Structure formats: structure tokens, C-alpha cells
Amino acid sequence: MPKNNPTSLQTPLDEYLRHLPLAKAERERLADAGSLAELHRRLGGDAPAALDDAALASAARRLAGGYGDELAAAGALDADAAGRACLAAAPPIRRTRVIPEPWGSNLLLRAWRRLTGRGCPPAPSRERPPASWQQLASLRRLVLMLLMLGPTALATWYMMDILPCCDWSSAAFAGGAPNSPWHSLGTALPYLLEGSVLTLFALLFGWVSAGFWTAVMGFWELLRGRDRQHVSAAGLGSAPIPAEARTAIVMPICNEDVARAFAGLRATYESLAASGELERFDLFILSDSGSADIAAAEQQAWLELCRETGGFGRIFYRRRRRRVKRKSGNIDDFCRRWGSQYRYMVVMDADSVMSGDCLTTLVRLMEANPEAGIIQTAPKASGRDTLYARMQQFATRVYGPLLTAGMHFWQLGESHYWGHNAIIRMAPFIEHCALAPLPGRGVFAGAILSHDFVEAALMRRAGWGVWVAYDLPGSYEELPPNLLDELKRDRRWCHGNLMNFRLFLVRGMHPVHRAVFLTGVMSYLSAPLWFAFLLLSTALMTAHQLLTPQALGGGSGAFPIWTPWYPQEAMLLFYSTLTMLVLPKLLSLVLVWVKGAGAYGGALRVTLSLLLEMVCSMLLAPVRMFFHSCFVIGAFLGRSVQWKSPRRDDGSTSWGEALRRHGSQTLLGLAWALLVGWLDPRFLGWLAPIIGALTLSIPVSVISSRVGLGRFLREWKLFLIPEEHETPAELCATERYTRENRRSAQGGAFVRAVVDPLGNALACAMATARHGRSAAIERLREERIEHALAAGPERLDGETRLALLGDPVALARLHLRLWEEGWENWLAPWRRSLGGLYRSGGRPPAALGEAKPAVDGVRLAG
């Protein structure tokens, strides 16, 4: 293995000193050190004698050289029991019991226990007395059921009457035995097909009807602007938050874009500071990142965030070493360690941004509504520039308020929780909302994936309300930049909702939240149902064309000849269904006109944008239907899903990727069109929106992902949203910080944590595996160091990287040895990461005090 570069004109000691963040005089004083080990011992100075690792003893001095007296003055730099430097990245632990309740969803097992006299554990009792709004909520839901079932029954009866194949009257079934088996099969097949079509039609029409009435009531609520049962900030006032009402803002992250996540955190923190209530809040960054590069970047980003905002002692960071149960496990871990110190918790995603006014209002709402366990905001989507994302932002901004307000009208305090941008009452959450794994084997067992709906159901089961403050401003999120990224997210959500349906029969669940589990499943199960409906309709048309009564030898036998086709009645039913799909969008447009269309580009442009969005939705809906059908079928076939963090930038889709992902849909569309055209060209008009969308899926996916087209339409004020017309200060700050962070990106955070003098000192101070001495631990450390030196950063496996990053002793020893022995496989990548700075022969900015250290590619804006 090549070590020292023989062509280098400087010794390792000279090169190390040149990059050591020290004043010039001190650097010159240390130049006469006989070796790098002696240099570190002299830097360590009065380090404890027991601390015999030279590089570890010097970590505190290296940090002080890079950051001056900031860390000591803030009380962030400390030492552990062994005298090793450590940064106070998290507050002292005050443990609380967090015990999940085992699920009792197996009806047969519960019945067997009762029969054998063993009984079942009692269902959790409700802590809170019945609220005043519950009777009104029950009445509203009864009205919703009538509104759904009445039109669905009428439409199904009408559909049965106009289908062209079968006569369902009692007279149709009178008659003798069939003439032959072929005749029996030919006459029974249309009834089987038509019965299946009618069943699917009833299910899907009821599903569409539920969305329609939800939007209608949302329109009514927003138009009149008041609801006696609404959780609203109106009239709440701005009294100071009580000192005991402390709130933790928690952001669970896992392999996220460091630049974007920490930019949003900084914007949120600064807005909260401007509100004057910062003393009532602490912010926790809870990392589950499994990449050593990203984890090292997060550490640096946390330190820079605290320095830039003065947030030491108020902004905390922790990366779990044992990552279980994904996001819900991360939240559980926070509740177990620090939850008892706070009355409330606000959960944010990596792409969340919240204003200080929104956060303080949420706390005041919880104080004013002591029966509320969760209050969910309605986040506004913004921040994307691709055409696809801008269309989705426009759609959620225009249509979303109607649906959210409508859901609130029907659900009241038994509403949804979406897992982020919401405030939670800590005590009942810790007591009742810990999630046990689902029992059994297979892809629908194990850790719960879509935890938010389940936590809301458990909170309501304990008697606490779950509300949506749909009119509260200052809550923001981002959407996937293109269709394929959205579908990747949908696959995770689909799998999670299918898992959640196993909890439908858990004892004590409120009927509304059982319905939430059902609607979560139907959100994705409706896709294969629509697909099956279309395929069966095509099969019914095929039977109508090929199995004519003449081919069956006339109309005698057990079944009469088929009824005639009534196209006029069919068109009436089609337009009735289309009205239920389109009218909510038109009501949204009317509401925008009434409230003021200026923020959407004006009445003309918002109308044109809505029409274009409707056309694009028609092109995208069949593609989503195809993918969602594949997701559902794949889940039931046992295909597992990987939960990876979504993309946080404006990424476009290449033609090659679109061909791979949409090629099968294009072939299906072409084959479907040829089949229907051969059987009956008149039927092509009915299926043209479906077949055409599948055939055009490749160009639609690629073109809609383009940033240039999205920005061009923004210049023409199409798909404009209020956040683009007049951008809130928090979003402006997030965009500015993200842009500046990425502009100064370097990359290779793990290499810097191992090689760079200051980066290594920071990583050693933030490492969490602070073991004592033992022969086994020492042997494992030496094995890891030898393996790391020989493999280099490019060939070092991820598990070893994380183990080194978490162990301050191994990290310090590796740092010293690669410098002493000149391991070029480590030094060369580090030099390349410094770029022109290293080639110019100058000292690093941190050593000169000219700039701040870079974060994994991120130098946080000053």
C-alpha cells in the first residue's frame, strides 16, 4: 500500500501544521515537535494522564483553535468521565417509561380465550369524559352515510338497467334447462361479468360520492367562514405562553439532504426567536442516518446552526446507534429520554418549515383546548420549480382547503394526524401511543410503517381529541419534484396503509378511526378496483360482440337473449359521475374568485391554470392507477418495500428512466387500443382517456419533470400560488440558506472526519460510543483501524464507517496513524476535497479565522 508521497516537499508534520486551526505564533512554536504524536501531546497539555491517546487528548485544543472560545462560553465543550472531549449535543436524560400495548386484532384468538376461560386483557378505558361536540359529530356522519348510500344505490340500479348484456328481471330466469353445456356457459358468462361490473361500480361510486360530499361541505364551511366546533386561532389573543408550557420541536431525519433540512430548521428557529417566545421552546434533531458521510455532515451542520443562531443549549442533536421502528421508534426514543420535561411536542419533517407565529399559536390552542391530544395544521406545499411539482402545488393549494375543511366538518375531534407539522400533548402520547410491532410474519408484520394514523387512533381511543386547524397559516412542506418520485413515496404509503388495516378490529378503536383505516386502504385499493372495472367492462363488451344470441342458437333456454344497449342513458350516467369528480374543482375555483384571485395570478390566469391542471390530471390518473395496482398486488404477493428518504431538490426524469418505468404501460395502452378497435371501434371513444394516457405516459412523465418549463409558466403567472406571489419570510430564508449551503458544498464529510485536524476533533467530541477499557474492545478497535487503513474510504464498508464515527478512541487513533504513516488512500481524497485551496498552498480558512468549516458539502450561511 503506497504511503508517503515521495514527491512531496513537505513532511507530514509540516502539512498537518499548515491545516491545524491555530494562531500563527502557536503554529510556529509547535513546529519543532519531533513527531505528530508529540505534537498532539503538546496540544493536549494538561489532559488527564489516563488519556494516553495523543490525538484524543488534543481534540479539545483543536476545537478551541477552530472555534475560539465560543464552545466553552456556551457551555457546549465538556469532558466525559474518562477525560475525553465531548460536546453537549443533547440535554441530560430524564427517563420515562414508554411501553407499547400488544395488539389484540385476532378475533378467533380472542374468542378462543373466552371459551377456554382465560379471558383477554381489558380494553383501555377512556380517560376523558364525552365532549360536547361528539353528539353533533355522530349526527353529521349519519347524514354523510345517507348522502353516500342513497345516490350510490340509485346509480347502481340505473347502471344495471342500461348495461347492454343481461336482463335481470325475474322473467329472465324462468325457463327450461339449457340446451347444451356450451349454451349454459355462453349465457351465464355475461351475467357473471355484469354482476362483477355492478359490484365494482357500486364500491367506486360510493368512494367518489364520499369525496364529493366532503368537498361540498368544505366549500360551505370556507364560504361562510365560521363553525362553532372549529379549533381556530380567531379570538385566541397573544397572551404570553405560561412558563410551564414547554414545547419540544422534534425533527426526525434519516439520510436527508443536510443542506435543505438544516436551512429549514434555521429559518424556523429564527422566526420563532422573532416571535418573542423562544424561551418556551427547545429544538431536537433526531437522526437515524445510516450513512457515515451524512451523519458526519449532520454533526458539522448542527454545530454551525448553533453558532449562527446562538442556539447552544436550545438546539440539540442526537443520532441513534440502534435504529429500530424507523420514525416512530425515533420519536419513542425521544419520549423515553426527554419527553417528561415537556408539556407539548411539535413534530416536523425534513422538508417542513413553520413560522414562529404558527408554533406559538399551536401552543396557545392546546392551552385553550385541554381535551385536545393532537392538533394538526394543514401544511401548504411550496418550494418546487418543476412543472409537475408546480401543478401539484397549485392543486393542493386550490383544492386542498375544501377537502381539509370538509374532513373537519365530518370528523371534528376524531380527525387525521399526518405525522408532521402538528402539536401533540406529551403525557397521553407517552401513555397510550407507543406502537408495538404487528405480530406474525411476512410483509404485513413487524414495525408499523404509517405510524401517524395509528397514533391518532390510539390518542382518540384514550379519550383525547384529534383536531385539524385547517385555517392556521405559517405551516409549509414540499412535494416530490416529478411523477416517478411521487410514485416511490406512494408505494411506501400504500404498504403502510395496507399494514394498518390489520388494526381495524383492535378493541376500543373509535368507529371513525376504523373508517380512517378503511379509507387509507381504499386510497390505494381503489386503483386496482378501477383497473378491474375497466378490464371487466372491456370483457363485457367482448362477450357482447362475440357471444351473440345467434351464435348460441337463439334465445331459448335458461336465459333469454340480452337486452338492447341504451347509449343515451349511459351518457347521462357518465356525465353524472363526471360531475361528481369535476364539481369540487369548480367549487374551489369559485371560492378563489370570491376570496380574491390576485395571489393566484388573477381570475383569468387561475381559471386557465385550473383547466390545464384538469387536463394533466386526466393524463396522469391512469398512470397512477396502473402503478398503484402494481403496488397493491406486489404487497399481497409478499414484496417488501424499502423506506428511503425522498428527494429534496428539483430532479428531472431522463428519457431512459421513463422508458424503463413507463414502457409496460405504453405497451398495455397500445395493445388495449388495438383489441378494442378490432372488436368495436365505437368503444374507443369511451376508453380514449385511459388508453391515450397510458400510451403517452413516457413523454408526459419526462416533460412534466422539467424545471425550465415550470419556471417559464411561472413567469406567465400560471399555476401560481400565494406563496410564490408574496413569499413568506420563512420560505425566503429557507431558499436563501439552502442555495448558499449548496453553493459552498465540498463533499466527503466522513473523510474529513477522519483526516482533517478540525473535522476529526469535532467527530471525536460528538462520538457516542464511549466505552471503558477491555481487551475485547481494544482488539476490535485495532481490527477496524487496520481494515480501514488498508481499504481506504472508497472500499470501506458502511458498517465499519459508522462504527469508527461513533468511537472517539478508534477515530483518534486512525487519524494519528494515517498521518504518521502517510496513507495516501486517505490523504489524497481529503486533499481533493479541499480543491483549489490545497493546490494554492494556502492555509485552510478555519485556521485563518476567515470563514467557518464546511459541512458535508455544506458551509452554512453566515
Secondary structure as UniProt FT lines:
FT   TURN            6..7
FT   HELIX           12..19
FT   HELIX           24..30
FT   TURN            31..32
FT   HELIX           36..44
FT   TURN            45..46
FT   TURN            49..50
FT   HELIX           54..57
FT   HELIX           59..67
FT   TURN            68..69
FT   HELIX           70..73
FT   TURN            74..75
FT   STRAND          77..79
FT   TURN            81..82
FT   STRAND          85..87
FT   HELIX           107..115
FT   TURN            116..117
FT   TURN            132..133
FT   HELIX           134..162
FT   HELIX           170..173
FT   HELIX           181..224
FT   TURN            228..229
FT   TURN            234..235
FT   TURN            243..244
FT   STRAND          247..253
FT   HELIX           258..274
FT   TURN            275..276
FT   HELIX           278..280
FT   STRAND          281..287
FT   HELIX           292..309
FT   TURN            312..314
FT   STRAND          315..319
FT   HELIX           326..338
FT   HELIX           339..341
FT   STRAND          344..347
FT   TURN            350..351
FT   STRAND          353..354
FT   HELIX           356..368
FT   TURN            370..371
FT   STRAND          372..377
FT   STRAND          380..381
FT   HELIX           387..398
FT   HELIX           400..411
FT   TURN            412..413
FT   STRAND          422..425
FT   HELIX           426..432
FT   TURN            443..444
FT   HELIX           451..461
FT   TURN            462..463
FT   STRAND          465..469
FT   TURN            470..471
FT   STRAND          475..477
FT   HELIX           483..500
FT   HELIX           501..503
FT   TURN            504..505
FT   TURN            507..508
FT   HELIX           511..546
FT   TURN            549..553
FT   HELIX           567..595
FT   HELIX           598..600
FT   HELIX           603..636
FT   TURN            637..638
FT   HELIX           655..679
FT   HELIX           681..683
FT   HELIX           684..695
FT   HELIX           697..704
FT   HELIX           707..715
FT   TURN            716..717
FT   HELIX           722..725
FT   HELIX           729..743
FT   HELIX           749..755
FT   HELIX           757..766
FT   HELIX           775..795
FT   HELIX           798..806
FT   HELIX           808..821
FT   HELIX           824..834
FT   HELIX           836..839
FT   TURN            840..841
FT   HELIX           845..848
FT   TURN            856..857
//
